[in-house]
């Protein structure tokens, strides 16, 4: 028998054996074919990954620890001329990625770094990219208040979307309507649950919550309701950028412990003048709290020399070394709040329940 005939006979025998009935009476179990592709599990499809830039890695680490996840690996450096280089060092194909990066000082550097990381993640085929911006820079330029000026917050929103962000998670925007500047979904978190919990434990006597301007009335009203306290407003007039002149205190603060509530403390000029105006109107003590401790220019010196009892801020922005040494400033962490929001977005459950 030649070789060809022998192979033909062996193939026929093999086919006969494979097709032979199971004489034992046991039900045959069909084995999966070797060329059949495995169906990916839901867990593989919905990989949750967290990355961060260099703006606030400590906060990102806290968020990862809260969720029990490792920090995503990314390489960031600069060329000698200051040009930023970013490279994602792990596979993110099909992943649900959250990128934590406040656009704080240095604002333009951190914003550009954020944009480059978004682009790197997009080109690495991440399924969804959510930018987590605890402090949104350029938020104070949200309208044309003078001739021939840009609406910078709208421009930044457009740039983030163009870079490849699919949704955004923000904390205490300077103006809530900035959410409408984005053409992607925006989840707006409030630091108030963390701040309210802190001041409830202090149990300040005869507390009055104070808004340092008309724009913060809604924020102060919500806070006062949670604290079960009355509210007052300080009417101010801004003469130029970072310069304000306090005018009138609206509400009775005489004999009261006042708590100034604001979203941003920048040069602290408004804060210090508001505190002095309240004391001049009979307040017994003045404390303050804010979500974002920008603390630029003479802020620390002003706070140190002021009659403020204390200033409570959150860690949306990392404090400088000098800020950490200032005894009047205390920092509360909002990592748990951000982590719960990330988990809700990933699992597609309600974020608003965090504030109910």
C-alpha positions as CSV (number, residue, x, y, z in Angstrom):
1,X,0.0,0.0,0.0
2,X,1.5,3.3,-1.0
3,X,1.8,6.3,1.4
4,X,-1.3,8.2,0.0
5,X,-3.5,5.2,0.3
6,X,-2.3,4.6,3.9
7,X,-3.1,8.2,5.0
8,X,-6.6,7.9,3.4
9,X,-7.3,4.7,5.3
10,X,-6.1,6.1,8.6
11,X,-8.3,9.2,8.1
12,X,-11.3,7.0,7.4
13,X,-10.7,4.9,10.5
14,X,-10.4,8.1,12.6
15,X,-13.7,9.4,11.3
16,X,-15.3,6.1,12.0
17,X,-14.1,6.0,15.6
18,X,-15.2,9.6,16.2
19,X,-18.7,8.8,14.8
20,X,-19.1,5.5,16.6
21,X,-22.0,5.4,19.1
22,X,-21.3,5.4,22.9
23,X,-22.2,1.8,23.8
24,X,-21.8,2.5,27.5
25,X,-25.1,4.4,27.5
26,X,-23.5,7.5,29.1
27,X,-24.4,10.9,27.6
28,X,-21.5,12.3,25.7
29,X,-20.3,15.8,26.7
30,X,-19.6,18.1,23.8
31,X,-16.1,19.6,24.1
32,X,-15.5,23.2,23.0
33,X,-13.8,23.5,19.7
34,X,-10.3,24.8,19.8
35,X,-11.0,27.6,17.4
36,X,-13.9,28.9,19.3
37,X,-13.2,32.4,20.9
38,X,-14.0,32.7,24.6
39,X,-16.7,35.2,25.5
40,X,-15.2,38.0,27.7
41,X,-16.8,38.4,31.1
42,X,-18.5,41.5,32.3
43,X,-15.6,42.1,34.7
44,X,-13.1,42.2,31.8
45,X,-15.3,44.6,29.8
46,X,-15.7,47.0,32.7
47,X,-12.1,47.4,33.9
48,X,-11.9,50.3,36.3
49,X,-8.5,52.1,36.1
50,X,-7.3,55.3,37.9
51,X,-4.5,57.5,36.7
52,X,-3.2,60.9,37.8
53,X,-0.8,63.6,36.7
54,X,1.6,65.4,38.9
55,X,-0.8,68.1,40.2
56,X,-2.1,66.2,43.3
57,X,-0.8,62.6,43.5
58,X,-1.5,62.4,47.2
59,X,-5.2,62.8,46.7
60,X,-5.2,60.3,43.8
61,X,-3.4,57.8,46.1
62,X,-6.0,58.2,48.8
63,X,-8.8,57.6,46.2
64,X,-7.1,54.4,45.1
65,X,-6.6,53.2,48.6
66,X,-10.3,53.9,49.3
67,X,-11.4,51.8,46.3
68,X,-8.7,49.1,46.9
69,X,-7.2,49.7,43.5
70,X,-3.6,50.2,42.4
71,X,-2.6,53.5,40.8
72,X,-2.3,53.3,37.0
73,X,1.3,53.6,35.8
74,X,2.2,56.6,33.6
75,X,5.6,58.1,32.7
76,X,5.7,61.9,32.8
77,X,8.7,64.1,32.1
78,X,9.8,67.3,30.3
79,X,12.2,68.1,27.5
80,X,14.8,70.7,28.2
81,X,12.7,73.4,26.7
82,X,9.7,72.6,29.0
83,X,7.7,70.5,26.5
84,X,5.7,67.8,28.3
85,X,6.1,64.1,27.5
86,X,3.5,61.5,28.6
87,X,3.4,57.8,28.2
88,X,0.8,55.3,29.6
89,X,2.8,52.3,30.8
90,X,0.1,49.6,30.9
91,X,-2.7,48.2,28.8
92,X,-6.0,50.3,29.0
93,X,-7.7,48.8,26.0
94,X,-11.5,48.7,26.8
95,X,-10.9,50.1,30.3
96,X,-13.1,52.6,32.1
97,X,-10.4,55.2,33.0
98,X,-10.6,58.0,35.6
99,X,-7.9,60.6,35.3
100,X,-7.4,62.8,38.5
101,X,-5.8,66.1,37.9
102,X,-6.7,69.5,39.4
103,X,-5.7,72.5,37.2
104,X,-4.1,74.4,40.1
105,X,-0.7,76.2,40.2
106,X,1.1,75.9,37.8
107,X,-2.2,76.1,36.0
108,X,-1.1,76.1,32.4
109,X,1.4,73.3,33.0
110,X,-1.1,71.1,34.8
111,X,-3.8,71.7,32.2
112,X,-1.5,70.8,29.3
113,X,-0.4,67.7,31.1
114,X,-4.0,66.7,31.6
115,X,-4.7,67.2,27.9
116,X,-1.7,65.1,26.8
117,X,-2.6,62.2,29.1
118,X,-6.2,62.2,27.8
119,X,-4.9,62.0,24.3
120,X,-2.5,59.2,25.2
121,X,-5.4,57.2,26.8
122,X,-7.7,57.8,23.9
123,X,-5.0,56.6,21.4
124,X,-4.5,53.5,23.7
125,X,-8.1,52.6,23.1
126,X,-9.6,53.3,26.6
127,X,-13.3,52.6,26.4
128,X,-14.3,55.7,28.4
129,X,-12.2,58.6,29.8
130,X,-13.6,60.5,32.8
131,X,-11.5,63.6,33.8
132,X,-11.7,64.1,37.6
133,X,-10.8,67.7,38.2
134,X,-11.1,68.5,41.9
135,X,-10.3,72.1,41.2
136,X,-11.2,73.5,37.8
137,X,-8.9,76.4,36.9
138,X,-10.2,79.3,34.8
139,X,-13.6,78.8,36.4
140,X,-13.7,82.5,37.5
141,X,-13.6,83.6,33.9
142,X,-17.1,82.4,33.1
143,X,-18.6,85.4,31.4
144,X,-17.8,88.6,29.5
145,X,-17.7,91.1,32.4
146,X,-15.6,93.6,30.4
147,X,-15.3,94.4,26.7
148,X,-13.0,92.1,24.6
149,X,-12.2,89.5,27.2
150,X,-12.4,85.7,26.7
151,X,-14.8,83.3,28.4
152,X,-11.9,81.1,29.4
153,X,-13.9,78.4,31.3
154,X,-15.9,77.7,28.1
155,X,-12.7,77.5,26.1
156,X,-11.1,75.0,28.5
157,X,-14.3,72.9,28.5
158,X,-14.1,72.7,24.7
159,X,-10.4,71.8,24.7
160,X,-11.0,68.9,27.2
161,X,-13.7,67.5,25.1
162,X,-11.7,67.8,21.9
163,X,-8.7,66.0,23.6
164,X,-11.0,63.0,24.1
165,X,-12.7,63.3,27.5
166,X,-16.0,61.4,27.6
167,X,-17.3,62.9,30.8
168,X,-16.1,65.1,33.7
169,X,-16.3,65.0,37.5
170,X,-15.8,68.3,39.3
171,X,-15.8,69.6,42.9
172,X,-17.5,72.8,43.8
173,X,-17.4,74.8,40.6
174,X,-17.1,78.5,41.1
175,X,-20.3,78.9,39.0
176,X,-22.6,75.9,38.6
177,X,-23.6,77.0,35.1
178,X,-20.1,76.0,33.9
179,X,-21.5,72.5,33.6
180,X,-23.4,73.8,30.6
181,X,-20.1,74.8,28.9
182,X,-19.4,71.1,28.4
183,X,-20.9,69.0,25.6
184,X,-20.2,65.9,27.6
185,X,-21.9,64.7,30.9
186,X,-20.6,66.5,34.0
187,X,-21.1,65.3,37.6
188,X,-20.8,68.1,40.1
189,X,-19.7,67.2,43.6
190,X,-20.0,69.4,46.7
191,X,-17.5,69.4,49.5
192,X,-20.2,70.5,52.0
193,X,-20.9,67.0,53.4
194,X,-17.3,66.8,54.6
195,X,-17.3,70.4,55.9
196,X,-20.7,70.0,57.6
197,X,-19.6,66.9,59.4
198,X,-16.5,68.7,60.7
199,X,-18.4,71.7,62.1
200,X,-21.2,69.7,63.6
201,X,-18.5,68.0,65.8
202,X,-17.2,71.4,66.9
203,X,-20.7,72.4,68.0
204,X,-20.1,76.2,67.7
205,X,-22.4,78.3,70.0
206,X,-24.9,80.7,68.3
207,X,-23.7,79.8,64.8
208,X,-24.4,82.0,61.8
209,X,-23.3,80.9,58.3
210,X,-22.0,83.8,56.2
211,X,-21.8,84.1,52.5
212,X,-19.0,86.5,51.5
213,X,-20.8,87.7,48.4
214,X,-24.2,87.4,46.6
215,X,-22.9,84.7,44.3
216,X,-22.4,82.3,47.2
217,X,-25.8,82.7,48.7
218,X,-27.2,79.3,47.4
219,X,-24.1,77.5,48.7
220,X,-24.4,79.2,52.1
221,X,-28.2,78.6,52.3
222,X,-27.6,74.8,51.8
223,X,-24.9,74.8,54.4
224,X,-27.0,76.7,56.9
225,X,-29.9,74.4,56.5
226,X,-27.7,71.4,57.1
227,X,-26.3,73.0,60.3
228,X,-29.7,74.3,61.4
229,X,-28.3,77.8,61.6
230,X,-29.3,81.3,60.3
231,X,-27.5,82.9,57.4
232,X,-26.0,86.4,56.8
233,X,-24.6,88.0,53.6
234,X,-21.7,90.4,53.1
235,X,-22.2,92.8,50.2
236,X,-18.9,93.4,48.5
237,X,-17.7,95.5,45.6
238,X,-14.7,94.2,43.5
239,X,-12.7,97.2,42.4
240,X,-10.2,95.2,40.3
241,X,-8.8,91.7,39.9
242,X,-8.0,90.2,43.4
243,X,-9.0,93.5,45.1
244,X,-12.3,93.8,46.9
245,X,-13.9,96.4,49.2
246,X,-16.4,95.2,51.7
247,X,-19.5,97.3,51.9
248,X,-22.3,96.0,54.2
249,X,-23.3,93.1,56.4
250,X,-26.8,91.9,55.7
251,X,-28.2,90.0,58.7
252,X,-27.7,90.1,62.5
253,X,-24.3,88.8,63.6
254,X,-24.1,90.5,66.9
255,X,-23.1,88.1,69.7
256,X,-22.9,85.2,67.1
257,X,-20.1,82.8,66.1
258,X,-19.8,83.4,62.4
259,X,-18.6,80.8,59.8
260,X,-17.7,82.3,56.4
261,X,-18.3,79.8,53.6
262,X,-16.6,80.2,50.3
263,X,-15.5,78.0,47.4
264,X,-12.1,79.5,46.7
265,X,-9.5,81.3,48.9
266,X,-7.0,82.9,46.6
267,X,-5.2,85.9,47.9
268,X,-7.4,85.9,51.0
269,X,-8.2,89.6,50.6
270,X,-12.0,89.1,50.5
271,X,-11.8,86.6,53.4
272,X,-9.8,88.8,55.8
273,X,-12.0,91.9,55.0
274,X,-15.2,89.9,55.5
275,X,-13.9,88.6,58.8
276,X,-13.1,92.1,60.0
277,X,-16.5,93.4,58.9
278,X,-18.3,90.7,60.9
279,X,-16.2,91.5,64.0
280,X,-16.9,95.2,63.6
281,X,-20.6,94.4,63.5
282,X,-20.5,92.5,66.8
283,X,-19.6,88.9,66.0
284,X,-17.9,87.1,68.9
285,X,-15.6,84.9,66.7
286,X,-15.1,84.3,63.0
287,X,-14.0,81.0,61.4
288,X,-14.0,80.2,57.7
289,X,-14.1,77.2,55.4
290,X,-13.5,76.8,51.7
291,X,-13.3,73.9,49.2
292,X,-10.2,75.1,47.3
293,X,-7.1,76.6,49.0
294,X,-5.5,78.4,46.1
295,X,-3.6,80.6,48.6
296,X,-1.6,82.7,46.1
297,X,0.5,85.8,46.7
298,X,0.1,87.3,50.2
299,X,-2.6,84.9,51.3
300,X,-0.8,83.1,54.0
301,X,0.6,86.3,55.5
302,X,-2.9,87.8,55.5
303,X,-4.5,84.8,57.2
304,X,-1.7,84.6,59.8
305,X,-2.2,88.3,60.7
306,X,-6.0,88.3,60.6
307,X,-8.5,87.9,63.4
308,X,-9.7,84.6,61.9
309,X,-10.0,81.8,64.4
310,X,-9.3,79.1,61.8
311,X,-9.6,78.3,58.1
312,X,-10.8,74.8,57.1
313,X,-10.1,73.7,53.6
314,X,-10.2,70.5,51.6
315,X,-7.3,68.7,49.8
316,X,-8.6,69.4,46.2
317,X,-5.3,71.4,45.9
318,X,-2.2,70.4,47.7
319,X,-0.9,72.9,50.3
320,X,2.5,74.4,49.9
321,X,5.1,73.6,52.6
322,X,4.4,77.1,54.1
323,X,0.7,76.5,54.1
324,X,1.1,73.2,55.9
325,X,3.0,75.0,58.7
326,X,0.3,77.7,59.2
327,X,-1.5,76.9,62.5
328,X,-4.8,78.5,61.5
329,X,-5.2,76.3,58.4
330,X,-6.6,72.8,58.7
331,X,-7.1,70.4,55.8
332,X,-9.9,67.9,55.4
333,X,-9.8,65.0,52.9
334,X,-12.5,64.6,50.2
335,X,-10.9,61.4,48.9
336,X,-13.8,59.3,50.1
337,X,-16.3,61.5,48.5
338,X,-14.5,61.4,45.1
339,X,-14.0,57.6,45.4
340,X,-17.7,57.0,46.0
341,X,-18.6,59.2,43.1
342,X,-16.1,57.3,40.8
343,X,-17.6,54.0,41.9
344,X,-21.1,55.2,41.3
345,X,-20.2,56.4,37.8
346,X,-18.4,53.1,37.0
347,X,-21.4,51.1,38.2
348,X,-23.9,53.5,36.6
349,X,-25.7,54.3,39.8
350,X,-26.9,57.6,41.2
351,X,-24.2,60.2,42.2
352,X,-26.8,62.5,43.7
353,X,-27.4,60.0,46.5
354,X,-24.1,61.1,48.0
355,X,-25.7,64.4,49.1
356,X,-29.1,63.2,50.2
